[in-house]
Amino acid sequence: MRIAFIGLGNMGGGMAANQTKAGHDVLAFDLSAEAVERAAEAGCRPAVSVAEAVRDVDAVITMLPAGPHVRQVYGEDVLPNVRDGTLLIDCSTIDVESARAVAAQAKERRFAFADAPVSGGVAAAAAGTLAFMVGCDEADFAAVEAALTPMARAVIRAGDHGAGQAAKICNNMVLGASMIAVCEAFALAERLGLAPERFFEIASKSSGQCWSLTSYCPWPGPVEAAPSNRGYEGGFTVAMMLKDLKLAQEAAARAGAATPLGAQAEGLYALFDRLGYGNKDFSAILQLVRGQLSELA
């Protein structure tokens, strides 16, 4: 396939590289020249604009910061320039309303479109083991799945347009709240004189077991691949988690859903971000809970 990949940041760069590893011809664009240069080193062909990248391809994949960026890029650059029959996939994490609005624009022009946000973080983006949550017309899913497979360990259709975004923000609300609970448990275990490593050994084999504990342990040591063993660098940042929790709270307000734990989690990550730790991995909130922010210096 010829693929235009727009947005080559921490996630998009690794994702585009995996498309080239699968043998696809990838035209890559980002506003950052450095990001484009890294993509070129990974085998992508640099494009000088979105319009140039999307003009003669089989699929367009975007990974952008927020809803307004997705609306603008598709409305001004993608839809006016793609050829008939091009498959359009947005992997950004954005609000449900924006996803549905772009889908409606695409459908009006007879393009197949999918919102397909991801779970797994930077490491999974680089390894090609992301989980994709897809919102699209059922008839388009096979084509969407085929386009995403080089970057994925799982591609799941959540439902129609917007359902992928709904699944992502609900999933990350669970993740954000569960990480705080795990951090509080480690902090309490420490105060009670229970060795953190021994607590991990017990909880990981008991009812407290969860992804935040056994795959992404916030306490350095027990899980070698976790960002806690790299100074909380190179993972899913506090700022990104806060963005997703804000999206969840905005969606909850519109839907009239009660999400008190989600609201509390948003407040705690917002505090952590305001203290200057937005670029740290979100599991670093352990040190806020412990009262040991000096360990993040």
C-alpha positions as CSV (number, residue, x, y, z in Angstrom):
1,M,0.0,0.0,0.0
2,R,0.9,3.7,-0.4
3,I,0.2,5.3,2.9
4,A,0.3,9.0,4.0
5,F,1.1,9.3,7.6
6,I,0.4,12.7,9.2
7,G,1.7,13.3,12.7
8,L,5.1,11.9,13.7
9,G,5.4,12.6,17.4
10,N,6.2,10.2,20.2
11,M,3.5,7.8,19.0
12,G,3.2,8.5,15.3
13,G,6.9,8.2,14.6
14,G,7.0,4.6,15.8
15,M,3.7,3.7,14.1
16,A,4.9,5.1,10.7
17,A,8.1,3.1,11.0
18,N,6.2,-0.1,11.5
19,Q,4.3,0.6,8.3
20,T,7.6,0.7,6.4
21,K,8.8,-2.5,8.1
22,A,5.7,-4.1,6.7
23,G,6.8,-3.2,3.2
24,H,4.4,-0.2,2.6
25,D,5.4,3.0,0.9
26,V,4.9,5.7,3.5
27,L,4.8,9.4,2.8
28,A,5.3,11.1,6.1
29,F,4.6,14.7,7.2
30,D,4.9,16.6,10.5
31,L,5.2,20.3,11.4
32,S,8.5,19.3,13.1
33,A,11.4,18.9,10.7
34,E,13.2,16.8,13.2
35,A,10.3,14.4,13.4
36,V,10.2,14.1,9.6
37,E,14.0,13.5,9.5
38,R,13.6,10.6,12.1
39,A,10.8,9.1,9.9
40,A,13.0,9.3,6.9
41,E,15.8,7.5,8.8
42,A,13.2,4.8,9.5
43,G,12.4,4.4,5.8
44,C,9.5,6.8,5.2
45,R,9.5,9.3,2.3
46,P,9.3,12.9,3.5
47,A,6.5,15.1,2.2
48,V,6.6,18.9,2.3
49,S,2.9,19.3,3.2
50,V,-0.2,17.3,4.1
51,A,-1.7,18.0,0.7
52,E,1.4,16.5,-1.1
53,A,1.4,13.5,1.2
54,V,-2.2,12.5,0.7
55,R,-2.6,13.3,-3.0
56,D,-1.9,9.8,-4.5
57,V,-2.2,7.2,-1.7
58,D,-4.4,4.2,-0.8
59,A,-4.8,5.2,2.9
60,V,-4.3,8.2,5.1
61,I,-3.4,7.7,8.8
62,T,-3.3,10.7,11.1
63,M,-2.0,11.0,14.7
64,L,-2.7,14.5,15.9
65,P,-2.8,16.3,19.3
66,A,-6.5,17.2,19.7
67,G,-10.0,17.5,18.1
68,P,-9.4,21.0,16.6
69,H,-6.3,19.8,14.8
70,V,-8.1,16.8,13.4
71,R,-11.0,18.9,12.2
72,Q,-8.6,21.4,10.5
73,V,-6.3,18.9,8.9
74,Y,-9.2,16.8,7.4
75,G,-11.3,19.8,6.5
76,E,-8.5,22.0,4.9
77,D,-5.8,19.5,3.8
78,V,-7.0,15.9,3.5
79,L,-10.5,15.9,2.1
80,P,-9.8,18.5,-0.6
81,N,-6.8,16.6,-1.9
82,V,-7.3,12.9,-1.6
83,R,-8.3,10.8,-4.6
84,D,-11.5,8.8,-4.7
85,G,-11.5,5.6,-2.8
86,T,-8.8,6.6,-0.3
87,L,-9.2,5.0,3.1
88,L,-9.1,7.6,6.0
89,I,-8.1,6.6,9.5
90,D,-7.6,8.9,12.4
91,C,-5.7,7.4,15.4
92,S,-5.7,10.6,17.5
93,T,-7.4,10.6,20.9
94,I,-10.0,13.3,20.6
95,D,-13.6,14.1,21.7
96,V,-16.4,11.9,20.3
97,E,-18.2,14.9,18.7
98,S,-15.1,15.9,16.6
99,A,-14.7,12.3,15.5
100,R,-18.3,12.1,14.3
101,A,-18.1,15.5,12.7
102,V,-15.1,14.5,10.6
103,A,-16.7,11.2,9.8
104,A,-19.8,13.0,8.5
105,Q,-17.7,15.2,6.3
106,A,-15.8,12.2,4.9
107,K,-19.1,10.3,4.3
108,E,-20.6,13.2,2.5
109,R,-17.7,13.0,0.0
110,R,-18.0,9.2,-0.2
111,F,-14.8,8.4,1.7
112,A,-14.6,5.5,4.2
113,F,-13.4,6.9,7.5
114,A,-12.6,5.4,10.9
115,D,-11.7,6.8,14.3
116,A,-9.1,4.4,15.7
117,P,-7.4,5.6,18.9
118,V,-4.8,3.4,20.5
119,S,-3.7,1.9,23.8
120,G,-0.2,0.8,24.7
121,G,1.9,3.9,24.9
122,V,5.2,4.8,23.2
123,A,6.9,1.4,23.7
124,A,4.0,-0.4,22.0
125,A,4.0,2.1,19.2
126,A,7.6,1.4,18.5
127,A,7.1,-2.4,18.9
128,G,4.0,-2.6,16.7
129,T,1.9,-4.0,19.5
130,L,-0.8,-1.3,20.0
131,A,-4.4,-2.1,20.6
132,F,-6.7,-0.1,18.3
133,M,-10.3,0.7,19.2
134,V,-12.2,1.4,16.0
135,G,-15.3,3.3,15.2
136,C,-16.4,2.8,11.6
137,D,-19.1,1.5,9.3
138,E,-19.1,-2.3,9.6
139,A,-18.6,-2.7,5.9
140,D,-15.3,-0.8,6.1
141,F,-13.8,-2.6,9.1
142,A,-11.9,-5.3,7.1
143,A,-10.0,-2.6,5.1
144,V,-9.3,-0.6,8.3
145,E,-8.1,-3.7,10.1
146,A,-5.7,-4.6,7.3
147,A,-4.3,-1.1,7.2
148,L,-3.7,-1.1,11.0
149,T,-2.3,-4.6,11.4
150,P,1.4,-3.7,10.9
151,M,1.1,-1.5,14.0
152,A,-1.1,-3.7,16.2
153,R,-1.5,-6.6,18.5
154,A,-5.3,-6.2,18.5
155,V,-7.7,-4.3,16.2
156,I,-11.3,-4.2,17.7
157,R,-14.3,-2.6,16.2
158,A,-16.1,-0.8,19.0
159,G,-19.1,0.3,16.9
160,D,-20.0,3.0,14.5
161,H,-18.2,6.4,14.1
162,G,-17.2,7.9,17.5
163,A,-17.3,4.5,19.3
164,G,-13.5,4.2,19.1
165,Q,-13.1,7.4,20.9
166,A,-15.7,6.5,23.5
167,A,-13.9,3.2,24.2
168,K,-10.5,5.0,24.5
169,I,-11.6,7.6,27.0
170,C,-13.5,5.1,29.1
171,N,-10.5,2.7,29.1
172,N,-8.1,5.5,30.1
173,M,-10.4,6.7,32.9
174,V,-10.0,3.2,34.3
175,L,-6.3,3.3,33.8
176,G,-5.8,6.7,35.4
177,A,-7.9,5.8,38.5
178,S,-6.4,2.4,38.9
179,M,-2.8,3.8,38.8
180,I,-3.6,6.2,41.6
181,A,-5.1,3.3,43.7
182,V,-2.0,1.2,43.1
183,C,0.3,4.1,44.1
184,E,-1.7,4.7,47.3
185,A,-1.4,1.1,48.1
186,F,2.4,1.1,47.7
187,A,2.6,4.3,49.8
188,L,0.5,2.7,52.6
189,A,2.4,-0.5,52.5
190,E,5.6,1.4,52.9
191,R,4.3,3.3,55.9
192,L,3.1,0.1,57.5
193,G,6.5,-1.4,57.2
194,L,5.7,-3.8,54.4
195,A,8.5,-4.1,51.8
196,P,7.3,-2.8,48.5
197,E,8.7,-5.7,46.6
198,R,7.0,-8.1,49.0
199,F,3.7,-6.2,48.6
200,F,4.1,-6.5,44.8
201,E,4.7,-10.2,45.0
202,I,1.5,-10.7,47.1
203,A,-0.8,-8.2,45.3
204,S,0.2,-9.5,41.9
205,K,-1.1,-12.9,42.8
206,S,-4.1,-11.7,44.7
207,S,-7.3,-9.7,44.0
208,G,-5.4,-6.4,43.7
209,Q,-3.8,-7.6,40.5
210,C,-4.3,-5.2,37.6
211,W,-2.4,-3.8,34.6
212,S,-1.2,-0.8,36.5
213,L,0.4,-3.1,39.0
214,T,1.8,-6.0,37.0
215,S,2.5,-4.5,33.6
216,Y,3.3,-0.9,34.5
217,C,4.4,-1.0,38.2
218,P,5.0,2.5,39.5
219,W,7.5,1.3,42.2
220,P,10.9,0.9,40.7
221,G,12.2,-2.7,40.5
222,P,9.4,-5.3,40.1
223,V,8.6,-4.8,36.4
224,E,11.8,-4.2,34.5
225,A,10.1,-2.7,31.4
226,A,8.1,-0.1,33.4
227,P,9.0,3.6,33.1
228,S,9.6,3.6,36.9
229,N,12.9,2.0,36.2
230,R,13.9,4.8,33.8
231,G,13.3,7.8,36.0
232,Y,9.7,7.8,34.8
233,E,10.8,8.8,31.3
234,G,9.7,7.4,27.9
235,G,6.2,6.3,28.7
236,F,2.6,7.8,28.7
237,T,3.0,11.3,30.1
238,V,1.1,13.0,32.9
239,A,-0.1,15.6,30.3
240,M,-1.4,12.9,28.0
241,M,-3.3,11.2,30.8
242,L,-4.7,14.5,32.0
243,K,-5.9,15.2,28.4
244,D,-7.7,11.9,28.3
245,L,-9.3,12.3,31.7
246,K,-10.5,15.8,30.7
247,L,-12.1,14.2,27.6
248,A,-13.8,11.6,29.8
249,Q,-15.2,14.3,32.1
250,E,-16.4,16.4,29.3
251,A,-18.2,13.4,27.8
252,A,-19.6,12.4,31.1
253,A,-21.0,15.9,31.6
254,R,-22.7,15.8,28.2
255,A,-24.1,12.3,28.7
256,G,-25.3,13.0,32.3
257,A,-23.1,10.1,33.7
258,A,-21.8,10.1,37.2
259,T,-18.0,9.5,37.3
260,P,-16.8,10.6,40.7
261,L,-13.6,8.6,40.7
262,G,-12.8,9.8,37.2
263,A,-13.3,13.4,38.4
264,Q,-11.0,12.8,41.4
265,A,-8.3,11.3,39.2
266,E,-8.5,14.2,36.8
267,G,-8.0,16.6,39.7
268,L,-5.0,14.8,41.1
269,Y,-3.3,14.6,37.7
270,A,-4.1,18.3,37.1
271,L,-2.3,19.1,40.4
272,F,0.7,17.0,39.4
273,D,0.8,18.7,36.0
274,R,0.7,22.2,37.6
275,L,3.6,21.2,39.8
276,G,5.7,20.9,36.7
277,Y,5.7,17.1,36.1
278,G,3.6,17.0,32.9
279,N,6.4,15.4,30.9
280,K,7.0,12.5,33.4
281,D,5.2,9.2,32.9
282,F,1.9,9.2,34.6
283,S,3.0,6.4,37.1
284,A,5.3,9.0,38.6
285,I,2.3,10.2,40.6
286,L,3.5,7.6,43.1
287,Q,6.0,10.1,44.3
288,L,3.3,12.8,44.8
289,V,1.3,10.3,46.9
290,R,4.4,9.4,48.9
291,G,5.3,13.0,49.4
292,Q,8.7,12.4,47.7
293,L,8.7,14.7,44.7
294,S,12.4,15.3,45.3
295,E,13.0,11.8,43.8
296,L,11.7,13.2,40.4
297,A,14.3,16.0,40.2
